[in-house]
């Protein structure tokens, strides 16, 4: 099993799939051709599930960075005899720029080595294991590199050096002197029977430079945020873009599966799908960290994926496959021990058929963030958004599983009621754009009824705060959204009391916020939740408490890795990052909290802007 800390990994993306590269230079996670495809390298979850390691022989130290505003990783290795730079990238389509960043990505992982000083012996270990490690491939040396065959899987490795083959593993030692370069490229064959593709060194150098330019062009037209923590916000924007699946516009919650919420625990889930909630919030964050031009594509994806569901009286599904798949059955991979023995390892996600009423509000809230981009949407997409508001009207009184996908009995969760209120509130605002002005009276009536229900049933005198569910005293960080979405005024005494309750009674010893405490129908514990800590910073900023907000923000942002990547949670007894990685939710929270604090500090300096 992998013993590398989760924080030791770097993300690569071509906006189709993702790879994770350890600080030791090993690709321990790669799925082709999609985020949710079976892994080719999966050592992250089991030693025998495959890896591709490139590292100096002997002892060395390493520093890493992303090259410019890109997702191209540069690892600088220093030995006693020399220095080696390794640039790793999932290659973008040739010449793709800006909004077309992910178009035509060839399904190629490129690794480019350059000796910058002295001399370095480089050890290469190449052990592909398709189908989550179930297939041990046959490797064959051919002109230009290696052929890899495993069942129906065919890969090709462009390599200018000879390998020693040992079953399904290839090894080599490459001796480089200052000024020497050498490149390797792993290609996925796009169709059975196609001629294998091999790149020479000139093509590899060109494609690496082209991929760098592609990411830079996207950043140049998308990233205009100017404010506190500008580099962190810009980096988070690129991570969110890296988690998008270009062919459909879907956005995955994370590129991994089964990284645990506590080491050795069983709360291990597959996050390589698009949650309506996560993706909608991602679009809002991109409005700050980048620009919302991808919004139309995402809404069209949802309208297509959910075609006929709302119109036929069904509920909006909470999540989909990146290609719009609805059925995402969960199963256990018994042959994998999991990261640090955290089993079971799951693929698929059993929450796909849960009822979560919050999705309607998140969808309409994202639409309301960028109304100018709705005018160009297809009529059926606009109708889909209006139907989502009607679904909230029809179902807000019902029980559900809530935002955290609790696998216990359904309840009247406060957050779910709140987001149904958001759905109809935003629909009233957008009615003209949605060509649904005839529905406004019904939406206004529902908005008032939901608001009355929340005020009467969501507050607990005993807890001195809004709580997790009607009639409960259990705190839940999602109650902070009451102010963030505008249901309560920032200076409302009950909002301020809820902020104080979360800050003082729902945090660990470091001031990081838990989602909630108490039984949720699942065994084991979990760590503090970075998204919820950013929500606290956001809420404090809205309340005009900018100094406290800044302190909370910096506490959470301090858990970003040296590459600016954030996991889902932090271990309760250490600073170790936990959960699927990198986690879109955490980056969303960072971006939106930074924006809120920036605005709060501006208001403190200048006073409020004229209405």
PENOR-V753390 format. One record per residue. N is the residue number from 1. PHI is phi in degrees with one decimal (none if undefined). Layout:
[[N/PHI] [N/PHI]]
//
This chain:
[[1/none] [2/-71.1] [3/-110.2] [4/-64.1] [5/-60.9] [6/-57.5] [7/-66.6] [8/-79.6] [9/-96.7] [10/-111.6] [11/-99.1] [12/-118.2] [13/-152.9] [14/-119.3] [15/64.8] [16/-128.4] [17/-148.8] [18/-149.8] [19/-131.4] [20/-118.7] [21/-117.3] [22/-77.5] [23/-63.6] [24/-84.4] [25/86.1] [26/-109.1] [27/-79.4] [28/-107.3] [29/-154.2] [30/-157.8] [31/-116.9] [32/-121.7] [33/-94.4] [34/-121.5] [35/-53.2] [36/-98.7] [37/-74.3] [38/-58.6] [39/-74.0] [40/-94.4] [41/-116.3] [42/-139.3] [43/-59.5] [44/-51.5] [45/-114.1] [46/177.5] [47/-56.3] [48/-91.3] [49/-94.7] [50/102.8] [51/-160.7] [52/-140.3] [53/-105.3] [54/-131.9] [55/-154.9] [56/-65.3] [57/-70.9] [58/79.0] [59/-82.7] [60/-160.6] [61/-117.4] [62/-135.3] [63/-124.7] [64/-136.5] [65/-160.9] [66/-88.3] [67/-76.4] [68/59.0] [69/-83.8] [70/-143.5] [71/-108.7] [72/-95.0] [73/-91.8] [74/-117.4] [75/-110.6] [76/-106.3] [77/-105.0] [78/-114.9] [79/-115.1] [80/-71.5] [81/-112.8] [82/-179.7] [83/-131.1] [84/-126.7] [85/-108.4] [86/-119.7] [87/-105.9] [88/-117.5] [89/-154.1] [90/-86.5] [91/-73.1] [92/-84.5] [93/-60.7] [94/-59.7] [95/75.6] [96/-79.6] [97/-136.7] [98/55.3] [99/-67.6] [100/-94.9] [101/-51.5] [102/-94.5] [103/-70.3] [104/70.4] [105/-58.7] [106/-83.0] [107/69.6] [108/-134.1] [109/-100.1] [110/-111.7] [111/-130.6] [112/-116.8] [113/-107.0] [114/-141.2] [115/-85.7] [116/-99.3] [117/-163.7] [118/62.6] [119/-142.6] [120/-139.2] [121/-90.5] [122/-111.5] [123/-95.8] [124/-117.0] [125/-125.1] [126/-119.8] [127/-133.2] [128/-69.9] [129/-139.9] [130/-60.1] [131/58.3] [132/56.7] [133/88.9] [134/-75.8] [135/-107.2] [136/-100.6] [137/-80.0] [138/-97.0] [139/-104.0] [140/-135.6] [141/-77.8] [142/-136.0] [143/-62.4] [144/101.5] [145/151.3] [146/-127.0] [147/-102.3] [148/-124.5] [149/-125.3] [150/-148.7] [151/61.0] [152/-83.2] [153/-80.7] [154/-132.4] [155/-129.5] [156/-136.2] [157/-113.4] [158/-75.7] [159/-151.4] [160/-92.5] [161/-124.0] [162/-76.0] [163/-113.6] [164/-95.6] [165/-99.1] [166/-136.2] [167/64.7] [168/-93.5] [169/-124.7] [170/-117.9] [171/-132.5] [172/-157.5] [173/-118.1] [174/-111.1] [175/-98.9] [176/-118.6] [177/-115.2] [178/-50.0] [179/96.0] [180/-75.2] [181/-132.6] [182/-155.0] [183/-123.9] [184/-129.6] [185/-143.8] [186/-99.0] [187/-113.2] [188/-90.6] [189/-73.3] [190/-81.2] [191/-154.8] [192/-63.0] [193/92.2] [194/-69.5] [195/-66.7] [196/-62.2] [197/-102.5] [198/-128.6] [199/-108.7] [200/-83.6] [201/-64.6] [202/-65.2] [203/-65.1] [204/-62.0] [205/-61.1] [206/-65.0] [207/-69.9] [208/-64.9] [209/-63.0] [210/-66.5] [211/-65.7] [212/-57.9] [213/-66.6] [214/-62.0] [215/-63.9] [216/-63.6] [217/-67.5] [218/-62.8] [219/-63.2] [220/-64.0] [221/-96.3] [222/-107.0] [223/-104.8] [224/-115.4] [225/-64.6] [226/-128.4] [227/178.7] [228/-59.3] [229/55.9] [230/-59.2] [231/-67.4] [232/-62.9] [233/-65.5] [234/-63.0] [235/-63.3] [236/-64.6] [237/-59.8] [238/-67.7] [239/-61.4] [240/-62.4] [241/-64.5] [242/-65.2] [243/-90.0] [244/-93.5] [245/-101.3] [246/-57.3] [247/-57.7] [248/-114.5] [249/89.5] [250/-67.5] [251/-129.9] [252/-83.5] [253/-71.2] [254/-166.5] [255/-91.3] [256/-127.0] [257/-127.2] [258/66.9] [259/-74.3] [260/-81.1] [261/-82.3] [262/-145.0] [263/-56.2] [264/83.0] [265/-87.4] [266/-111.6] [267/-83.8] [268/-124.7] [269/-126.9] [270/-91.6] [271/-105.3] [272/-87.1] [273/-131.1] [274/-105.8] [275/-84.7] [276/-55.4] [277/-60.7] [278/-63.2] [279/-67.4] [280/-64.8] [281/-65.6] [282/-62.1] [283/-61.7] [284/-64.6] [285/-66.7] [286/-65.1] [287/-60.4] [288/-85.5] [289/-83.8] [290/-146.6] [291/-154.2] [292/-91.8] [293/-64.0] [294/-79.5] [295/-60.9] [296/-58.9] [297/-65.1] [298/-65.6] [299/-63.0] [300/-65.1] [301/-58.7] [302/-64.5] [303/-61.3] [304/-73.2] [305/-62.7] [306/-99.7] [307/-51.6] [308/85.4] [309/-64.0] [310/-69.1] [311/-62.2] [312/-89.2] [313/86.9] [314/-80.1] [315/-84.8] [316/-69.3] [317/-65.5] [318/-81.5] [319/-155.0] [320/-143.1] [321/-68.4] [322/-65.9] [323/-97.7] [324/94.6] [325/-62.8] [326/-98.1] [327/-92.8] [328/-124.5] [329/-60.2] [330/-94.4] [331/-142.0] [332/-107.3] [333/-92.5] [334/-64.9] [335/-80.4] [336/-103.5] [337/-77.8] [338/88.8] [339/-61.7] [340/49.8] [341/73.6] [342/-86.2] [343/-118.2] [344/-81.2] [345/-91.8] [346/-112.2] [347/-126.8] [348/81.6] [349/-146.2] [350/-67.6] [351/-78.5] [352/-60.8] [353/-106.9] [354/-71.8] [355/-94.9] [356/-136.4] [357/-77.1] [358/-68.7] [359/-61.5] [360/-65.4] [361/-68.7] [362/-64.0] [363/-64.0] [364/-69.9] [365/-65.2] [366/-63.3] [367/-62.7] [368/-70.1] [369/-66.7] [370/-136.9] [371/-62.2] [372/-64.3] [373/-91.2] [374/-84.7] [375/-57.8] [376/-89.0] [377/-76.2] [378/-64.3] [379/-53.9] [380/-68.5] [381/-72.0] [382/-63.6] [383/-64.3] [384/-58.8] [385/-65.4] [386/-64.7] [387/-65.3] [388/-64.3] [389/-65.4] [390/-63.5] [391/-64.5] [392/-62.8] [393/-60.9] [394/-74.1] [395/-119.4] [396/-62.7] [397/-78.2] [398/-89.2] [399/-84.6] [400/-153.9] [401/-91.6] [402/81.4] [403/-60.2] [404/-90.3] [405/57.2] [406/-59.4] [407/-97.6] [408/-106.0] [409/-70.6] [410/-61.4] [411/-140.2] [412/-88.9] [413/-76.1] [414/-58.0] [415/-61.1] [416/-64.1] [417/-63.1] [418/-58.8] [419/-74.2] [420/-66.8] [421/-60.7] [422/-59.8] [423/-57.5] [424/-77.5] [425/-62.5] [426/-70.1] [427/-64.1] [428/-58.7] [429/-64.7] [430/-94.4] [431/-52.8] [432/-62.4] [433/-64.2] [434/-80.2] [435/56.0] [436/-139.5] [437/-63.1] [438/-67.9] [439/-92.3] [440/-58.3] [441/-55.9] [442/-65.1] [443/-66.4] [444/-65.2] [445/-61.6] [446/-64.6] [447/-57.7] [448/-70.4] [449/-63.6] [450/-64.9] [451/-60.2] [452/-61.6] [453/-63.7] [454/-64.0] [455/-65.6] [456/-79.6] [457/-116.1] [458/-85.1] [459/-87.3] [460/-119.7] [461/-63.5] [462/-64.3] [463/-82.2] [464/66.5] [465/-166.5] [466/-72.2] [467/-118.7] [468/-67.4] [469/-146.0] [470/-56.8] [471/78.6] [472/-99.3] [473/-109.9] [474/-74.6] [475/-73.4] [476/-147.9] [477/-61.4] [478/-65.2] [479/-64.9] [480/-61.7] [481/-69.8] [482/-55.0] [483/-87.0] [484/-64.1] [485/-90.7] [486/91.3] [487/-69.9] [488/-109.6] [489/-66.4] [490/-59.0] [491/-101.3] [492/-62.0] [493/-56.0] [494/-72.7] [495/-67.6] [496/-62.9] [497/-66.2] [498/-67.9] [499/-57.4] [500/-62.6] [501/-63.6] [502/-63.6] [503/-65.4] [504/-100.9] [505/-123.8] [506/-126.9] [507/-121.8] [508/-88.9] [509/-67.0] [510/-101.5] [511/85.6] [512/-85.8] [513/-96.0] [514/-82.7] [515/-65.5] [516/-169.1] [517/-117.7] [518/111.7] [519/-67.6] [520/-127.4] [521/85.4] [522/-124.2] [523/-75.2] [524/86.7] [525/-113.5] [526/-144.1] [527/-87.1] [528/-68.5] [529/-103.6] [530/-66.3] [531/-55.9] [532/-66.1] [533/-67.0] [534/-67.4] [535/-60.1] [536/-62.1] [537/-60.5] [538/-62.1] [539/-63.6] [540/-61.3] [541/-64.3] [542/-61.1] [543/-78.1] [544/83.0] [545/-98.4] [546/-64.2] [547/-66.0] [548/-64.4] [549/-61.3] [550/-61.8] [551/-62.5] [552/-65.8] [553/-58.2] [554/-67.1] [555/-62.6] [556/-72.4] [557/-63.6] [558/-63.8] [559/-95.4] [560/-68.7] [561/-72.9] [562/-61.8] [563/-95.4] [564/80.7] [565/-95.7] [566/-126.7] [567/-87.6] [568/-81.7] [569/-137.4] [570/-123.9] [571/-56.1] [572/-67.1] [573/-117.4] [574/-159.5] [575/-97.2] [576/-73.7] [577/-79.1] [578/-135.1] [579/92.1] [580/-60.1] [581/-144.6] [582/-71.9] [583/-102.7] [584/-56.6] [585/-53.5] [586/-64.5] [587/-68.0] [588/-60.8] [589/-59.9] [590/-60.3] [591/-62.0] [592/-69.0] [593/-68.9] [594/-60.7] [595/-63.0] [596/-63.1] [597/-68.1] [598/-57.9] [599/-68.1] [600/-64.1] [601/-69.7] [602/-65.4] [603/-62.1] [604/-65.0] [605/-81.0] [606/-110.7] [607/84.7] [608/-65.9] [609/-71.2] [610/-59.8] [611/-67.5]]
//
